[in-house]
């Protein structure tokens, strides 16, 4: 078993991620320079604690690179047996602040008993680099909230503290919608200014198209006419606008800003196929995009796309946290070297870790992917797969090409889109990431689950 002191070496960086994810730990026995357990209450120096009865057994799976569930709730404080099942391909452990640890090789399991206090208990994988890449988690007690010295400090580049009473994030449906029928489409988009949980514990006052971040996916074909009725309700506070990258219209015509209580009609023809961005263009445009006003348009070729088994739509974007319940921080978003608090798919940090994209093993999967930015590039990658079809900004890599070329990642700058297709080779979990791995721990992580997710079956 690894020395418990390794927990201290990981503490500074890993707890920054925990704070950013809204699960900053409250240590049962706060680690100090004297080592884990220093300051722990006891009847006499060196006297071992008396273990209580085991209330229940919990199962936590480790994969590359995360735990599922990353947050687990128990009904009451007390002693629990925690079984670590390693479904990944390399060794992992689960380590707690008091030094308790279980180590499991790839495909193996191990169990450790821990005392979970009322304020909860954090855990991580102590193998170097694993916690920093997202292998962190929390055992929470029902009806309790975290308190005390969490040793987490502020989230990166923000003084915003997680709110344990914040509403849970709402999972954004990742399924791509069907193409609209007919050749002329009238679409109503109502702008909202509302609060949204963007990661566990973090609520921002976002601005949206249609009440979601990202806004609704609009899917048409080349040659269609789209008539969007944009409404800015009187109860809103700010002027807003819309800019469809899939359109060809004058900036000072249909992209004009409308005040609260106004509406406009934005009509355009889908002349070119692709995955396109739409966004608010009201000054400062950076603030409106950073605060949630963006979405995806899919324009298929006139003959349509070939059928596949599953289609998903994923939009990568960034959150620069403002105060709880306030809009994002424009000053932070304006930094020449962007340092977002979260980089996410479909608006919420790491939402598809606990709600994976489910497919059948060997099924053909198509993903429409867009980098909405506003400032960070994407290197879109699905671990364990190869893209045999990629259409990026009109340039195509096709399945069955001469030479059998494939792609491992798709590089997208802000406002660029692509279509990728792949299959899964076996039952298991396939992480969705941006291969700019400094952002994976900040929320740019999800899972494709093939079959039951267990390659051993």
Buried (B, 14 or more C-beta within 10 A) or exposed (E): EEEBEBBBEBBEEBBBBBBBBBBBBBBBBBBEEEBBBEEEEEEEEEEEEEEEEEBEEBBBBBBBBBBBBBBBBBEEBBBBBBBBBBBBEEBBBBBBBBBBBBBBEEEEBBBBBBBBBBBBBBBBBBBEEBBBBBBBBBBBBEEBEBEEEBBBBEBBBBEBBBBBEBEEBEEBEBEBEEBBEEEEBEBEBBBBBEBBBBBBBBBBBBBBBBBBBBBBBBBBBBEBBBEBBBBBEEEBEBBBBBBBBBBEBEEEEBBBBBEBEBBBEBBBBBEBBBBBBBBBBBEEBBBBBBBBBBBBBBBBEEEEBEEBEBBBBBBBBBBBBBBBEEBBBBEBBBEEEBBBBBBBBBBBBBBBBBBBBBBBBEBBBBBBBBBBBBBBBBBBBBBBBEBBBBBBEEEEBEBEEEEEEBBEBBBBEBBBBBBBBBBBBBBBBBBBBBBBBEBBBBBBBBBBBBBEBBBEE
